[in-house]
Amino acid sequence: GMNQLGGAALMLGPDEIGLGKRESIGDVARSLSRFVQGIMARVFAHEVVLELAQYATCPVINGLTDTQHPCQALADVLTIQDHLGRVEGRRVAFVGDGNNVAFSLAQAVAHTGGHFAIATPPGYEFSEDNIESIAQIAAANGSSFEAFNEPVKAVRDADVIYTDTWISMGQEADSTRRIQDFEAYQVNTNLLKYANRNAIVMHCLPAHRGQELTNEVMDGTHSVVFDQAENRLHAQKAILVKLMA
């Protein structure tokens, strides 16, 4: 994105920068602010991004944390608009883990006047704080939020069906149990029957085909997964222009 906009990007991995270990987060933020015009942080703990933003004097973009993924959500909203014309009034159903992707998507749908429903296995629901945040945004924008443990209830009459991996980074040791817990939450042709006939299917990738969704759905006519992948580039260029131009 930076290259296409005529800028340059510098990649700093954990071995090179050692956030909070080799050097304090605040000092890293202060130093980088002298060298660059923006920082995109893709980290685990959300508190790291907050601390970077506290001490940096240039814009800090949340590229991903353990609780939020706002850049992905902006690309998702763009994809829904591309294919359905608007988010307002649309029903967006998320099937799977109440993770960072689901939370940011729920916030984005609530901000844009859509109706968000999520179906998770028991024990994988949004936290109470997340639910309160979504509900407040929804109330201010004429949106709605529902949570279920049954996929069909979330997907019924949906315009968008969204899923994500059952096993995120750092959860590999728990993969056997998680696959068992999510087995009934696969997005397949049978589940699609409950959605609107022109519903679109979304996934933020990488996908585990045969787990959270089938090959038939991922490669089928309802899938907009690769348009969605492309839109990450366009949405993030828009963020860069907004913050740095």
C-alpha positions as CSV (number, residue, x, y, z in Angstrom):
1,G,0.0,0.0,0.0
2,M,2.7,2.5,0.9
3,N,4.6,1.6,-2.3
4,Q,1.5,2.2,-4.4
5,L,1.0,5.6,-2.7
6,G,4.6,6.6,-3.5
7,G,6.0,6.0,0.0
8,A,8.2,3.4,1.6
9,A,7.6,0.9,4.3
10,L,10.1,-0.5,6.9
11,M,9.4,-3.9,8.5
12,L,10.6,-4.4,12.0
13,G,10.1,-7.9,13.5
14,P,10.1,-8.9,17.1
15,D,13.8,-10.0,16.9
16,E,14.8,-6.6,15.7
17,I,12.9,-4.3,18.0
18,G,12.0,-6.3,21.2
19,L,9.0,-4.2,22.3
20,G,9.0,-3.9,26.1
21,K,12.0,-6.3,26.4
22,R,15.1,-4.8,24.7
23,E,13.6,-1.4,25.0
24,S,10.5,0.1,26.6
25,I,7.4,0.5,24.4
26,G,7.4,4.2,25.2
27,D,11.0,4.7,24.1
28,V,10.4,2.7,20.9
29,A,7.4,4.9,20.1
30,R,9.4,8.1,20.7
31,S,12.3,7.0,18.6
32,L,10.3,5.7,15.7
33,S,8.3,9.0,15.6
34,R,11.6,10.8,14.7
35,F,12.2,8.5,11.7
36,V,8.8,7.8,10.2
37,Q,5.4,9.5,9.5
38,G,3.3,6.6,10.8
39,I,3.4,3.3,12.7
40,M,1.3,0.2,12.0
41,A,1.6,-2.2,14.9
42,R,0.6,-5.9,14.5
43,V,1.1,-7.3,18.0
44,F,-0.5,-9.7,20.5
45,A,-1.5,-7.6,23.5
46,H,-3.9,-4.7,22.8
47,E,-2.2,-2.7,25.6
48,V,0.9,-2.5,23.4
49,V,-0.9,-0.5,20.7
50,L,-2.4,1.8,23.3
51,E,1.0,2.5,24.8
52,L,2.6,3.1,21.4
53,A,-0.2,5.6,20.7
54,Q,0.3,7.2,24.1
55,Y,4.0,8.1,23.4
56,A,4.2,8.3,19.6
57,T,4.0,11.7,18.0
58,C,2.9,10.2,14.6
59,P,-0.2,8.2,13.8
60,V,-0.3,4.7,15.2
61,I,-2.5,2.2,13.3
62,N,-3.8,-1.0,14.9
63,G,-2.8,-3.7,12.4
64,L,-4.1,-6.5,14.7
65,T,-4.2,-7.3,18.4
66,D,-5.5,-10.1,20.5
67,T,-8.8,-8.3,21.0
68,Q,-9.3,-6.2,17.8
69,H,-8.7,-6.2,14.1
70,P,-10.1,-2.8,12.8
71,C,-8.2,-2.7,9.5
72,Q,-9.8,-6.0,8.6
73,A,-13.2,-4.7,9.6
74,L,-12.8,-1.7,7.3
75,A,-12.0,-4.0,4.4
76,D,-15.0,-6.1,5.3
77,V,-17.4,-3.1,5.2
78,L,-15.9,-2.0,1.8
79,T,-16.6,-5.6,0.5
80,I,-20.2,-5.6,1.7
81,Q,-20.7,-2.2,0.1
82,D,-19.1,-3.4,-3.2
83,H,-21.4,-6.4,-3.4
84,L,-24.6,-5.4,-1.7
85,G,-24.6,-1.6,-2.1
86,R,-24.7,-0.7,1.6
87,V,-24.2,-2.1,5.1
88,E,-27.2,-0.2,6.5
89,G,-30.1,-2.5,7.0
90,R,-28.2,-5.6,6.1
91,R,-28.0,-8.7,8.3
92,V,-24.4,-9.9,8.9
93,A,-24.0,-13.3,10.5
94,F,-20.7,-14.4,12.0
95,V,-20.4,-18.1,12.7
96,G,-17.5,-19.3,14.8
97,D,-15.2,-17.9,17.5
98,G,-16.0,-14.6,19.3
99,N,-12.5,-13.4,18.5
100,N,-10.8,-10.2,17.5
101,V,-12.1,-10.3,13.9
102,A,-15.7,-10.9,15.0
103,F,-15.5,-8.1,17.6
104,S,-14.2,-5.5,15.2
105,L,-16.6,-6.6,12.5
106,A,-19.5,-6.3,15.0
107,Q,-18.4,-2.7,15.9
108,A,-18.1,-1.8,12.2
109,V,-21.5,-3.1,11.3
110,A,-23.0,-1.3,14.3
111,H,-21.4,1.9,13.3
112,T,-22.8,1.6,9.7
113,G,-26.4,0.8,10.5
114,G,-26.3,-2.9,10.0
115,H,-27.7,-5.8,12.0
116,F,-25.1,-8.2,13.4
117,A,-25.7,-11.7,14.7
118,I,-23.1,-14.1,16.0
119,A,-23.3,-17.9,16.7
120,T,-20.6,-19.3,18.9
121,P,-20.2,-22.6,20.8
122,P,-20.8,-22.2,24.6
123,G,-17.7,-20.8,26.2
124,Y,-16.6,-18.9,23.0
125,E,-18.9,-15.9,23.3
126,F,-18.0,-12.2,23.4
127,S,-17.0,-10.9,26.8
128,E,-19.5,-8.8,28.6
129,D,-17.4,-5.7,28.0
130,N,-17.4,-6.4,24.2
131,I,-21.2,-6.9,24.2
132,E,-21.7,-3.6,26.1
133,S,-19.5,-1.8,23.6
134,I,-21.3,-3.2,20.6
135,A,-24.7,-2.5,22.1
136,Q,-23.9,1.1,22.8
137,I,-22.7,1.7,19.2
138,A,-25.7,-0.1,17.8
139,A,-28.1,2.0,19.9
140,A,-26.6,5.2,18.6
141,N,-26.8,4.1,14.9
142,G,-30.1,2.3,14.6
143,S,-28.3,-1.0,14.4
144,S,-28.9,-4.2,16.3
145,F,-26.9,-7.1,17.9
146,E,-27.9,-10.7,18.7
147,A,-25.9,-13.6,20.1
148,F,-26.7,-17.3,19.7
149,N,-25.2,-20.7,20.3
150,E,-27.1,-22.1,17.2
151,P,-25.7,-21.2,13.8
152,V,-29.1,-21.5,12.0
153,K,-30.5,-18.7,14.3
154,A,-27.8,-16.3,13.3
155,V,-27.7,-17.2,9.6
156,R,-31.5,-17.2,9.0
157,D,-32.3,-14.4,6.4
158,A,-28.7,-13.2,6.5
159,D,-27.3,-11.1,3.7
160,V,-23.7,-11.9,4.8
161,I,-22.2,-15.0,6.3
162,Y,-18.8,-14.6,7.8
163,T,-16.5,-17.1,9.3
164,D,-12.9,-17.3,10.5
165,T,-10.4,-19.9,11.5
166,W,-11.2,-22.0,14.6
167,I,-7.6,-22.1,15.6
168,S,-5.9,-18.7,15.8
169,M,-2.1,-18.1,16.3
170,G,-1.0,-19.3,19.7
171,Q,-3.9,-21.7,20.0
172,E,-2.3,-24.7,18.2
173,A,-1.8,-26.7,21.4
174,D,-5.5,-26.6,21.9
175,S,-6.5,-27.5,18.3
176,T,-8.0,-31.0,19.0
177,R,-10.5,-29.7,21.5
178,R,-11.3,-26.6,19.5
179,I,-12.1,-28.6,16.4
180,Q,-14.4,-30.8,18.4
181,D,-16.1,-27.7,19.9
182,F,-16.6,-26.0,16.5
183,E,-17.6,-29.1,14.5
184,A,-21.2,-28.0,14.3
185,Y,-20.3,-24.5,13.2
186,Q,-19.0,-25.2,9.7
187,V,-20.3,-22.9,6.9
188,N,-21.5,-25.4,4.3
189,T,-24.2,-25.6,1.6
190,N,-26.8,-26.8,4.2
191,L,-26.2,-23.7,6.4
192,L,-26.4,-21.4,3.4
193,K,-29.9,-22.6,2.7
194,Y,-31.1,-20.5,5.7
195,A,-29.6,-17.2,4.4
196,N,-31.0,-14.9,1.7
197,R,-30.7,-16.4,-1.7
198,N,-28.1,-13.7,-2.8
199,A,-26.1,-13.8,0.4
200,I,-22.4,-13.4,0.2
201,V,-19.8,-15.5,2.1
202,M,-16.8,-13.9,3.7
203,H,-13.6,-15.1,5.4
204,C,-10.6,-13.0,6.4
205,L,-8.1,-15.7,5.5
206,P,-6.1,-17.8,5.8
207,A,-8.8,-20.4,5.6
208,H,-8.7,-24.0,6.8
209,R,-10.8,-25.7,4.1
210,G,-12.9,-28.5,5.4
211,Q,-13.0,-27.0,8.9
212,E,-14.7,-23.6,9.2
213,L,-16.0,-23.8,5.6
214,T,-16.1,-26.3,2.8
215,N,-14.4,-26.1,-0.5
216,E,-17.8,-26.0,-2.2
217,V,-18.7,-22.8,-0.3
218,M,-15.3,-21.1,-0.6
219,D,-15.1,-21.7,-4.3
220,G,-18.8,-21.2,-4.9
221,T,-20.9,-18.4,-6.4
222,H,-21.7,-16.9,-3.0
223,S,-18.0,-16.5,-2.0
224,V,-16.4,-13.0,-2.2
225,V,-13.4,-14.1,-0.1
226,F,-10.8,-13.0,-2.7
227,D,-12.5,-9.7,-3.4
228,Q,-12.4,-9.2,0.4
229,A,-8.7,-10.1,0.4
230,E,-8.0,-7.4,-2.3
231,N,-10.0,-4.9,-0.4
232,R,-7.6,-5.1,2.5
233,L,-5.1,-3.3,0.3
234,H,-7.6,-0.6,-0.7
235,A,-9.0,0.0,2.8
236,Q,-5.5,0.3,4.3
237,K,-4.4,2.7,1.6
238,A,-7.4,4.9,2.6
239,I,-6.3,4.8,6.2
240,L,-2.8,5.9,5.3
241,V,-4.1,8.7,3.1
242,K,-6.5,9.8,5.9
243,L,-3.8,9.9,8.6
244,M,-0.7,10.9,6.7
245,A,-1.5,12.9,3.5
